[in-house]
Amino acid sequence: MPRYFFHTHIGADVVSDPTGTELRDPDAAWEMAQETIRAALRNPQNQARLMTACLVVMDDDGEVVLEFPFSEAVVLPPSEDPTRH
């Protein structure tokens, strides 16, 4: 099974994932990235700082599989969603 590494980029700082996680495919890595970001954002003290962060997922070969901005993992309640009329 492929191994994916989840590195958090916050401005110029990087929090590296040295061990990674074995997952079935890039879709599973996307799901894990979304869950990881949402868990980090549950702490209100982290929210403002992390809204500019990005989770960069890489494979065993060091290739970027996806870049997931923390701000894209936020789900607004229907009454606050600007796309709803």
GUMIVEX-753460 format. One record per atom (N, C-alpha, C): residue in one letter; x, y, z. Coordinates in steps of 0.02 Angstrom, whole numbers, padded with zeros to 5 digits, always signed. Atoms other than C-alpha are relative to their C-alpha. Example, Ala and Ser with C-alpha at 12.3 -4.5 7.8 and 13.67 -1.06 7.14 Angstrom:
<nodes>
A+00045-00059+00000/A+00615-00225+00390/A+00045+00060+00000/S-00042-00059-00003/S+00684-00053+00357/S-00039+00055+00037/
</nodes>
This chain:
<nodes>
M+00042-00059+00000/M+00000+00000+00000/M+00045+00062+00000/P-00041-00061+00003/P+00068+00174-00041/P-00001+00038+00067/R-00007-00042-00060/R+00128+00289+00098/R-00004+00073-00021/Y+00009-00071+00014/Y+00077+00472+00102/Y+00023+00040+00061/F-00027-00043-00052/F+00159+00612+00202/F-00038+00066-00001/F+00043-00059-00007/F+00057+00759+00267/F+00040+00056+00034/H-00041-00055-00025/H+00162+00917+00286/H-00042+00064+00003/T+00039-00061-00009/T+00081+01074+00357/T+00044+00060-00011/H-00036-00063+00015/H+00142+01240+00285/H-00040+00058+00029/I+00032-00059-00030/I+00101+01393+00391/I+00049+00057-00011/G-00047-00054+00019/G+00182+01545+00312/G+00066-00032-00021/A-00066+00027+00017/A+00369+01508+00305/A+00016-00062+00041/D-00013+00059-00043/D+00356+01369+00436/D-00031-00063-00031/V+00025+00064+00023/V+00335+01186+00393/V+00002-00049+00058/V+00003+00054-00049/V+00277+01051+00512/V-00001-00065-00041/S-00008+00059+00042/S+00341+00891+00431/S-00030-00062+00031/D+00025+00066-00020/D+00266+00718+00440/D+00053-00051-00021/P-00055+00044+00018/P+00419+00604+00446/P-00019-00073-00010/T+00017+00071+00005/T+00326+00438+00458/T-00052-00015-00053/G+00052+00011+00050/G+00178+00459+00341/G-00052-00050+00023/T+00055+00046-00014/T+00024+00349+00332/T-00012-00042-00063/E+00016+00043+00057/E-00013+00199+00221/E-00075+00006-00014/L+00069-00008+00022/L-00172+00229+00122/L-00008-00033-00068/R+00012+00039+00062/R-00253+00140-00025/R+00015+00038-00064/D-00008-00038+00061/D-00243+00283-00151/D-00003+00076+00014/P+00003-00072-00011/P-00239+00473-00177/P-00068+00025+00026/D+00066-00020-00026/D-00427+00484-00143/D-00002-00008+00076/A-00003+00011-00072/A-00398+00411+00030/A+00045+00052+00033/A-00044-00053-00026/A-00256+00536+00055/A-00038+00066+00004/W+00041-00061-00001/W-00376+00678+00010/W-00048-00001+00060/E+00047+00006-00056/E-00503+00613+00137/E+00037+00009+00067/M-00039-00006-00061/M-00367+00599+00271/M+00022+00072+00010/A-00020-00071-00005/A-00307+00776+00232/A-00058+00042+00026/Q+00059-00037-00021/Q-00483+00844+00252/Q-00015-00013+00074/E+00012+00017-00071/E-00507+00752+00418/E+00052+00032+00045/T-00055-00029-00040/T-00337+00811+00482/T-00010+00075+00009/I+00010-00072-00003/I-00374+00992+00440/I-00059+00017+00045/R+00059-00014-00041/R-00547+00989+00517/R+00013-00012+00073/A-00017+00014-00070/A-00478+00911+00676/A+00043+00057+00029/A-00043-00055-00023/A-00345+01048+00689/A-00040+00064+00010/L+00041-00062-00004/L-00476+01184+00662/L-00053-00003+00055/R+00049+00005-00055/R-00587+01119+00803/R+00021+00040+00061/N-00025-00039-00056/N-00476+01209+00927/N-00004+00074-00019/P+00010-00071+00019/P-00534+01392+00922/P+00064+00041+00003/Q-00063-00037-00005/Q-00360+01452+00974/Q+00042-00006-00063/N-00039+00011+00060/N-00287+01381+00813/N-00031+00029-00063/Q+00037-00016+00061/Q-00419+01439+00690/Q+00028+00058-00040/A-00022-00059+00038/A-00357+01613+00644/A+00067-00013-00034/R-00066+00013+00028/R-00177+01558+00619/R-00002-00053-00055/L+00000+00055+00048/L-00220+01398+00525/L-00040+00014-00063/M+00040-00015+00060/M-00341+01478+00402/M+00044+00018-00060/T-00047-00015+00056/T-00188+01529+00299/T+00046-00058-00014/A-00044+00058+00008/A-00105+01358+00315/A-00022-00043-00060/C+00013+00046+00055/C-00094+01225+00180/C+00029-00068+00019/L-00025+00067-00011/L-00077+01037+00199/L+00024-00027-00067/V-00029+00026+00061/V+00040+00969+00066/V+00011-00074+00009/V-00005+00072-00004/V+00025+00783+00036/V+00048-00025-00054/M-00050+00027+00046/M+00173+00692-00041/M+00001-00076+00003/D-00005+00073+00000/D+00200+00512-00093/D+00071-00021+00018/D-00065+00027-00017/D+00349+00398-00059/D+00057+00027-00043/D-00050-00026+00046/D+00441+00470-00209/D+00014+00075+00009/G-00009-00072-00012/G+00428+00648-00140/G-00039+00043-00048/E+00042-00038+00047/E+00301+00699-00272/E-00061+00027+00037/V+00060-00030-00030/V+00161+00817-00220/V-00061-00033-00031/V+00061+00032+00022/V-00003+00723-00231/V-00057+00050+00000/L+00050-00052-00003/L-00111+00868-00175/L+00021+00053+00050/E-00008-00056-00047/E-00110+01036-00088/E-00069+00020+00021/F+00067-00012-00027/F-00258+01066+00025/F+00003+00060+00047/P+00003-00058-00045/P-00279+01243+00095/P-00050-00012+00057/F+00044+00010-00057/F-00353+01238+00269/F-00067+00035-00011/S+00062-00038+00010/S-00481+01369+00217/S-00051-00037-00042/E+00047+00038+00042/E-00557+01247+00091/E-00034-00056+00038/A+00030+00054-00039/A-00597+01121+00227/A-00056+00025+00045/V+00051-00029-00042/V-00713+01240+00317/V-00068-00007-00034/V+00068+00007+00026/V-00897+01201+00295/V-00043+00050+00037/L+00043-00050-00031/L-01011+01348+00325/L-00070-00028+00010/P+00070+00019-00009/P-01184+01320+00398/P-00041+00031-00058/P+00039-00026+00057/P-01319+01347+00263/P-00017+00074+00005/S+00018-00070-00006/S-01368+01516+00333/S+00059+00048-00011/E-00059-00042+00008/E-01188+01580+00318/E+00034-00011-00068/D-00031+00017+00064/D-01147+01505+00147/D-00019+00053-00051/P+00016-00055+00047/P-01133+01653+00025/P-00024-00024-00068/T+00022+00025+00065/T-01170+01540-00124/T-00073-00019-00001/R+00071+00018-00005/R-01344+01499-00061/R-00043+00064-00001/H+00045-00058+00004/H-01487+01617-00099/H-00063-00013+00038/
</nodes>
